């Protein structure tokens, strides 16, 4: 019915040419290329923050809690049970880990055993897994005769047997590491797996800290393997861990 008012709707069809479509795609690709590095950095930063948090938790659970229950003694060496039935039980992670049928000597201070592939003992930022799914190791320099005298010396460290040290006897607890990043639980080569060739360490006083390339002297960093080439073999004296 016509009422004197035109009621017509004009439909317009917008058509993109191939060139315009390609331009839009190119813009999206450029924006994605600009955003992805930022997203990767944010992800790596979050993972490294979590790794630092885990490092601190390991120190508090495996050193502080154990020392509180054992007259202030703590493990200072990777190998703590020679002759055990299982390789892991000979190590600090096996002895401090969960007690079960496979680990009858586990003390339960650390939530770890062979069945745990991730979690507290594996840094979320690291992809390489060594002999066991563990990416932290003890600073063997605590029990070494190089840099630390047998009876304590200038650092005042008291030792017992071949793997225990008196926690409170260490003079520079905020400078000496108990654990640090490593390829696995027993590797003695310092690894720098985090961005900008950094690594994390859990210090004896209970805090965790990230260290960069300036930690060691020039020429010690192998950029291709992300490891520091140290020549002190098993007697490890690492700055700033040998105060």
HUURFEN-V853434 format. One record per residue. RES is the residue in one small letter. PHI is phi in degrees with one decimal (999 if undefined). PSI is psi in degrees with one decimal (999 if undefined). BURIAL is I if it has 9 or more other C-alpha atoms within 8 Angstrom, else O. Layout:
res->(RES | RES)
phi->(PHI | PHI)
psi->(PSI | PSI)
burial->(BURIAL | BURIAL)
This chain:
res->(x | x | x | x | x | x | x | x | x | x | x | x | x | x | x | x | x | x | x | x | x | x | x | x | x | x | x | x | x | x | x | x | x | x | x | x | x | x | x | x | x | x | x | x | x | x | x | x | x | x | x | x | x | x | x | x | x | x | x | x | x | x | x | x | x | x | x | x | x | x | x | x | x | x | x | x | x | x | x | x | x | x | x | x | x | x | x | x | x | x | x | x | x | x | x | x | x | x | x | x | x | x | x | x | x | x | x | x | x | x | x | x | x | x | x | x | x | x | x | x | x | x | x | x | x | x | x | x | x | x | x | x | x | x | x | x | x | x | x | x | x | x | x | x | x | x | x | x | x | x | x | x | x | x | x | x | x | x | x | x | x | x | x | x | x | x | x | x | x | x | x | x | x | x | x | x | x | x | x | x | x | x | x | x | x | x | x | x | x | x | x | x | x | x | x | x | x | x | x | x | x | x | x | x | x | x | x | x | x | x | x | x | x | x | x | x | x | x | x | x | x | x | x | x | x | x | x | x | x | x | x | x | x | x | x | x | x | x | x | x | x | x | x)
phi->(999 | -95.9 | -116.5 | 87.3 | -123.2 | -76.4 | -122.0 | -115.7 | -107.6 | -87.7 | -96.0 | -110.7 | -109.6 | -94.7 | -118.7 | -90.0 | -82.0 | -61.4 | -64.0 | -63.1 | -64.4 | -64.8 | -64.2 | -61.7 | -61.8 | -62.7 | -64.2 | -62.7 | -62.7 | -64.2 | -62.8 | -63.9 | -64.3 | -77.1 | -83.6 | -58.5 | -57.7 | -66.2 | -65.4 | -64.8 | -63.9 | -64.1 | -64.6 | -63.5 | -64.5 | -65.3 | -66.9 | -68.4 | -62.3 | -65.2 | -63.7 | -61.5 | -62.3 | -63.4 | -58.9 | -65.3 | -61.3 | -63.6 | -63.3 | -67.9 | -77.3 | -84.2 | -109.8 | -64.8 | -65.4 | -64.2 | -63.5 | -62.5 | -91.2 | -128.6 | 53.7 | 76.7 | -87.1 | -139.1 | -71.2 | -121.3 | -136.9 | -62.9 | -96.4 | -123.2 | -139.1 | -69.3 | 86.5 | -71.2 | -68.9 | -119.8 | -54.0 | -64.0 | -70.7 | -75.0 | -98.3 | -63.9 | -69.9 | -70.7 | -71.0 | -88.0 | -79.7 | -70.5 | -93.8 | -155.1 | -61.8 | -80.1 | -122.4 | -65.9 | -99.2 | -65.8 | -96.5 | 83.1 | -77.2 | -115.5 | -78.6 | -141.3 | -159.0 | -58.6 | -77.5 | -89.3 | -90.1 | -130.7 | 93.0 | -59.6 | -88.5 | -126.3 | -62.3 | -65.6 | -83.0 | -97.7 | -104.6 | -84.0 | -119.0 | -84.1 | -60.6 | -131.9 | -73.5 | -138.4 | -122.4 | -133.7 | -139.3 | -78.5 | -76.2 | -62.7 | -61.6 | -60.8 | -99.2 | -77.6 | -83.3 | -99.1 | 94.3 | -133.5 | -72.7 | -56.4 | -98.4 | 109.6 | 57.8 | -65.0 | -85.2 | 76.1 | -74.2 | -99.5 | -121.3 | -140.6 | 56.8 | -107.5 | -143.9 | -115.2 | -135.9 | -79.5 | -57.4 | -71.5 | -81.7 | -76.6 | -72.2 | -108.4 | -68.1 | -82.7 | -119.5 | -104.8 | -81.0 | -97.6 | -131.7 | -157.5 | -59.1 | -157.2 | -65.1 | -156.0 | -71.2 | -127.2 | -68.9 | -95.2 | -90.2 | -71.7 | -101.7 | -124.9 | -85.4 | -91.8 | -52.3 | 61.6 | 56.2 | -104.4 | -146.0 | -106.0 | -138.1 | -103.5 | -83.2 | -61.9 | -79.4 | 106.5 | -98.6 | -114.1 | -147.5 | -99.5 | -119.3 | -106.8 | -62.9 | -73.9 | -62.8 | -110.6 | -74.7 | -61.6 | 92.4 | -86.1 | -90.9 | -94.9 | -68.6 | -74.9 | -96.3 | 60.1 | -129.3 | -93.6 | -85.9 | -100.6 | -112.4 | -95.1 | 45.7 | -74.6 | -88.8 | -88.7 | -127.0 | -114.5 | -77.0 | -93.6 | -97.8 | -117.2 | -63.6)
psi->(132.3 | 124.4 | 21.6 | 0.9 | 128.4 | 128.7 | 64.8 | 132.2 | 119.6 | 126.6 | 127.3 | 136.0 | 119.6 | 125.4 | 129.8 | 137.4 | 165.0 | -39.6 | -43.5 | -39.6 | -41.4 | -36.4 | -43.4 | -44.8 | -41.1 | -40.3 | -42.0 | -42.5 | -41.6 | -44.8 | -40.8 | -40.3 | -30.8 | -33.6 | -34.8 | -46.1 | -39.3 | -40.8 | -39.6 | -41.4 | -41.7 | -41.2 | -45.0 | -38.3 | -41.9 | -41.2 | -38.6 | -36.3 | -42.4 | -38.9 | -41.5 | -42.1 | -42.7 | -40.2 | -44.1 | -42.0 | -39.0 | -41.5 | -43.7 | -41.4 | -48.0 | -23.2 | -59.5 | -49.3 | -40.8 | -44.7 | -36.0 | -31.8 | -12.1 | 47.6 | 37.5 | 7.8 | 145.0 | 158.1 | 133.4 | 5.4 | 156.0 | -45.6 | 120.9 | -9.9 | 84.6 | 134.9 | 10.6 | 161.4 | -30.8 | 140.0 | -45.1 | -30.3 | -19.9 | -17.1 | 169.6 | -36.6 | -35.6 | -40.1 | -38.0 | -7.6 | -169.9 | 147.8 | 125.8 | -167.0 | -35.9 | -28.2 | 70.9 | -19.3 | 5.7 | 138.5 | -14.5 | 12.9 | -29.2 | 136.0 | 69.1 | 141.2 | -175.8 | -26.1 | -15.4 | 108.9 | -24.9 | -153.4 | -155.2 | -35.8 | 1.0 | 116.6 | 129.1 | -18.7 | -15.1 | 139.2 | -22.3 | 130.2 | 126.7 | -140.4 | -35.0 | 156.4 | 66.0 | 136.1 | 26.9 | 148.7 | 159.5 | 147.1 | 99.5 | -15.0 | -21.4 | -38.1 | 0.3 | 149.8 | -5.5 | 117.4 | -23.8 | 125.3 | 153.0 | -41.9 | 21.2 | -52.5 | -146.9 | -24.1 | -17.5 | 16.4 | 126.9 | 135.3 | 156.0 | 127.6 | -145.7 | 4.4 | 2.2 | 143.1 | 152.9 | 113.1 | -49.9 | -10.1 | -11.7 | 123.6 | -42.2 | 69.4 | -26.4 | -1.9 | -12.1 | 126.4 | 145.1 | -45.0 | 164.0 | 168.3 | 143.5 | 169.1 | -36.5 | -163.0 | -17.2 | 0.7 | 133.8 | -1.3 | 128.6 | 125.0 | 146.9 | 72.3 | -9.1 | 168.2 | 144.5 | 31.3 | 45.6 | 168.0 | 159.3 | 146.5 | 143.0 | 115.4 | 160.3 | -26.3 | -4.7 | -4.7 | 158.6 | 148.0 | 147.8 | 136.1 | 142.2 | -162.7 | -26.2 | -6.1 | -41.0 | 172.2 | 160.2 | 143.4 | -9.7 | -16.2 | 125.6 | 107.6 | -28.3 | -38.2 | -11.0 | 39.4 | 154.4 | 128.1 | 93.2 | 145.4 | 18.5 | 10.6 | -131.5 | -23.9 | 89.9 | 123.7 | 101.2 | 129.7 | 140.8 | 36.2 | 3.4 | 29.7 | 999)
burial->(O | O | O | O | O | O | O | O | O | O | O | O | O | O | O | O | O | O | O | O | I | O | O | O | O | O | O | O | O | O | O | O | O | O | O | O | O | O | O | O | O | O | O | I | O | O | I | I | O | I | I | I | I | I | I | I | O | I | I | I | I | I | I | I | I | I | I | O | O | O | O | I | I | I | I | I | I | I | I | I | I | O | O | O | O | O | O | I | I | I | I | I | I | I | I | I | I | I | I | O | O | O | I | O | O | I | I | I | I | I | O | I | I | O | O | O | O | I | O | I | I | I | I | I | I | I | O | O | I | I | O | O | I | I | I | I | I | I | I | I | I | I | I | I | I | I | O | I | I | O | O | I | I | O | I | I | I | I | I | O | O | O | I | I | I | I | I | O | O | I | O | O | I | I | I | I | I | I | I | I | I | I | I | I | I | I | I | I | I | I | I | I | I | I | O | O | I | I | I | I | I | I | I | I | O | I | I | I | I | I | I | I | I | O | O | O | O | O | O | I | I | I | O | O | O | I | I | I | I | O | O | O | O | O | I | I | I | O | O | O | I | I | O)
